[in-house]
């Protein structure tokens, strides 16, 4: 028998609880059990006036932003609509059915004002990281670092060739906010000063973004998000936005390592990264200045394809500062003593060791050593001792383990793009990239904390 037609009937009174309608296994319920935003209001106190109309609770706005990045809701306008309709989102934001939803413009005003001035988003991120460390999810013994390219909100067609680009001709008073941020970061190593090379094209709307074809397809404008993770549970210890160039990404790792040490008092035993971080200066910074073992492949261009002897075939005598060739002859920097000692270092940070022409002419191995040159030259980096440390570590069993652990940071980027939907930025400028990257990393850590912290506690109680 067909049932009666369902018709809406207004009731005078309702007995309704949002708490009862949020599933026990909902991700936001798990995150609400671990998140601690009690310090947000204290952190922002000095950025609010003591008089005037009461503002929207900053903790409410932070919770709404976290909902957006946890659930992959990129638009703040749509986020307000979803929080208005979704009971779980309302419950997480501590709102009742009758509470009004803040207008989407409120987020923009606070983001460009007190949120950015107080750096509250980084404060929230570091608070979550501290919770992860306290819960035993990050020991700080092994770090892994990498960068991932995220497309910028910039049109390829609205750009200027590098030959026609002149930053000095820009009037900051008439320029958009993203352009003003670009002008402010020209001396910043993460965005303007990492490399003197000017990109092929500059975007009109977001000139700080980098024109890149790193993925092998059509080139586009992008930023890089740099992660420093703890390999125990892939907790993101720090995040830093940069332009999508290797020099800026390497510099970001240095910044993050020092910042984590200052903020959380963590000093790693090793740093795991790919070949992009295997330059001599970077390895020397890790070994000599920070005492960190570099589990990083060394950038080495000394190999030869013509069958002649490579630099590895020559033996370096550290005590006498010279090379011994396969024929037993010496290669030195200088053949005489100078009154003023010379370092011998060139502008590119290399030392050149040369054999004597008489030795090479009489050598039976000349055809395999320098068939087209009168004598053999060997180039050595001024950072070669640190490069040797990295080469020795590459022969250990721990290095093989590190190669597998490095995949954890790559998986974090995969989740960032596929699960959290951050494959293209919505905000423009260096500050916009910073806000999006740090909110997304906070969301990732919160999900990790909510998933693993109770399990860790359970294991501890069982022991």
C-alpha angles and dihedrals in degrees: 000000000000113000124235121280113269111235128179114247122187115231126208095221134025130198100202133154122188089202091066093053099053110092115242091233096049113130092231091055089054092048092047088058092061107027118105116193096156092115096055096086092047091049091052099040097103092050093062126075119243091224137046134053116338113259131222113283107266091213088059091054092048090050092050092049090050090051088055095051095040093050096037096248103150102176117076090207090056090042090060090050092049094048088050092054106030116079094201091054091049091049093051090049090052092241129144124220092262097047114111120239116238115250116257091241089066090070093053093049093050094041092055091041131032097359091058095038092052095037087225093160091062089045090056091046093051090046090056091046090052089052090052091051092047090050090055096248094122126039097176093228099114126032128190122195134190142142132232128199118238120189115245125228092254131121115236090213094056100065141105127233113247092246090062098042118106117170091189090065092062117104106217091204093062098034124103119254094260091053092050089051089051091054090049092053100047089106094042113107091217095058116009114011102043093093133009090218112111115218119249091247134020122210117234094212099040111017093170091067117096125242102227141166095186094133093060095245131088112329120250142168115275150155128220124234111208120206129196107191137181107236095216093081103348092257109171104237095182142357130201132181120222141158113278098261128111097237092055093046092051090049090051091059090056090049093050095047092052093044094051090049091051096044103037102017093237122150115183127220092216143007119220118203143137130263094279087075095046099095119131097248092049094049091047091050090053097044103036104027104032104021093230121146109237111222088185132122110250119242100236124171097170094102119111130210099196095075096252124131116287127214089261088065090063121080119225117219104208095188095054097030097233143108126243113213124216087262093057097251126132126248113200137177093226134016095201139041120257125211089230111045114239127213093210092213117145126215090265091057097254136126121216120215117193134194123220115263091228091056093049094046092055095041119110090209095058093107089057095040114038109351094160099037131070091230139003124261126194122196120212127187120235084230094053094118090060090044088054090053090055091048092052092049089052089066094057130096091238089061090058089053090049091055089060094044091054089072089070093073090048089053089052089058091047090054090045092058103032104034102029095034097231099143092120130029121242098193124063133224132032092291092051091051090048093052095048096045095047094047091049092049090049090053091050092051092047091054089048092048093048092049101043108026096072089047091051090050091048091053091048093051092048091053 
